[in-house]
């Protein structure tokens, strides 16, 4: 079982930056695809970014390409999401996710974090 704990959310002005962190535990997590989803208020959860176990494959949702960067440090058991040029529409609860597969579709996720709130003011 992989356990995920997010941190780093908060309130930021439009154009600002935040870095989310997700501490990962579990003896096999190094081989998991890790990623981030978000759920804006009143909307469905959506894919943000994913990174393969060796960082050889990285994918982003269309709405964050060029602004967000996902990375992982297996030695520190952590996955990060650097968010730059934030917009009010980025406001959401952000969830860390782990998939035992090489893909990160919603249905592939085996473990979820509890979520961290990101609020971007205009």
C-alpha positions as CSV (number, residue, x, y, z in Angstrom):
1,X,0.0,0.0,0.0
2,X,1.3,3.4,-1.0
3,X,0.5,6.4,1.3
4,X,0.6,9.9,0.1
5,X,0.6,13.2,2.1
6,X,0.5,16.6,0.3
7,X,1.8,19.9,1.5
8,X,2.5,23.4,0.1
9,X,-0.9,24.7,-0.8
10,X,-2.1,28.1,0.1
11,X,-3.3,31.5,-1.1
12,X,-1.4,33.3,-3.9
13,X,-2.1,36.2,-6.2
14,X,-2.5,35.7,-9.9
15,X,0.9,35.5,-11.6
16,X,2.5,34.1,-8.5
17,X,4.1,30.6,-7.8
18,X,3.6,27.8,-5.4
19,X,5.4,24.4,-5.0
20,X,3.4,21.4,-3.9
21,X,5.1,18.4,-2.3
22,X,3.9,14.9,-1.8
23,X,5.6,12.6,0.6
24,X,5.3,9.0,-0.5
25,X,5.7,5.9,1.6
26,X,5.4,2.2,0.7
27,X,8.1,-0.2,-0.2
28,X,7.3,-0.4,-3.9
29,X,6.5,3.3,-4.7
30,X,9.7,3.8,-6.6
31,X,8.2,1.8,-9.4
32,X,4.9,3.7,-9.4
33,X,3.9,6.4,-11.8
34,X,3.2,9.5,-9.6
35,X,1.0,12.4,-10.5
36,X,-1.3,15.2,-9.6
37,X,-5.0,15.8,-10.2
38,X,-7.1,18.8,-9.1
39,X,-10.8,19.4,-8.5
40,X,-12.0,23.0,-8.9
41,X,-15.0,24.1,-6.9
42,X,-18.2,22.6,-8.3
43,X,-16.4,20.8,-11.1
44,X,-15.1,17.3,-11.9
45,X,-11.6,16.2,-10.9
46,X,-9.1,16.6,-13.8
47,X,-5.6,15.4,-14.6
48,X,-2.8,17.8,-14.1
49,X,0.5,16.0,-14.5
50,X,2.2,12.6,-14.2
51,X,5.8,11.3,-14.1
52,X,7.0,7.8,-14.6
53,X,9.2,5.9,-12.1
54,X,12.5,7.0,-13.7
55,X,11.2,10.4,-14.9
56,X,11.6,9.1,-18.5
57,X,7.9,9.9,-19.3
58,X,6.2,13.2,-18.2
59,X,2.8,14.3,-19.2
60,X,0.7,17.4,-18.5
61,X,-2.9,18.5,-18.9
62,X,-3.4,21.0,-21.6
63,X,-4.4,23.8,-19.2
64,X,-1.1,23.7,-17.3
65,X,1.4,23.0,-20.1
66,X,4.3,25.5,-20.0
67,X,3.4,26.7,-16.5
68,X,3.6,23.7,-14.2
69,X,6.5,21.3,-13.8
70,X,6.4,17.9,-12.2
71,X,9.4,16.2,-10.7
72,X,10.3,13.4,-8.3
73,X,13.1,12.6,-6.0
74,X,13.0,8.9,-5.2
75,X,15.9,9.2,-2.7
76,X,13.6,11.7,-0.7
77,X,10.4,9.8,-1.3
78,X,8.8,12.9,-2.7
79,X,7.1,14.2,-5.9
80,X,6.8,17.9,-6.5
81,X,4.6,20.2,-8.6
82,X,6.1,23.6,-9.3
83,X,3.3,25.9,-10.4
84,X,4.2,29.2,-12.0
85,X,2.2,32.0,-13.5
86,X,-0.9,30.9,-11.5
87,X,-4.3,32.0,-12.7
88,X,-7.6,32.2,-10.8
89,X,-8.8,29.2,-12.8
90,X,-6.1,27.1,-11.1
91,X,-8.0,27.4,-7.9
92,X,-8.7,23.8,-6.7
93,X,-8.0,21.1,-4.3
94,X,-4.9,19.4,-5.6
95,X,-4.5,15.6,-5.0
96,X,-1.3,13.5,-5.2
97,X,-1.9,10.2,-6.9
98,X,0.1,6.9,-7.4
99,X,-0.5,4.4,-10.1
100,X,1.1,0.9,-10.3
101,X,0.8,1.1,-14.0
102,X,2.7,3.2,-16.6
103,X,-0.5,5.3,-17.2
104,X,-2.2,7.8,-14.9
105,X,-5.9,7.7,-16.0
106,X,-8.3,8.3,-13.1
107,X,-9.2,4.7,-13.1
108,X,-5.5,3.6,-12.9
109,X,-4.9,5.4,-9.6
110,X,-4.3,3.0,-6.7
111,X,-3.7,5.5,-3.9
112,X,-4.8,9.1,-3.3
113,X,-3.5,11.8,-1.0
114,X,-5.9,13.8,1.2
115,X,-5.6,16.9,-0.9
116,X,-4.3,20.4,-0.4
117,X,-6.1,23.6,-1.2
118,X,-4.7,26.1,-3.7
119,X,-6.4,29.4,-4.1
120,X,-5.4,32.0,-6.7
121,X,-6.8,35.5,-6.2
122,X,-7.2,37.9,-9.1
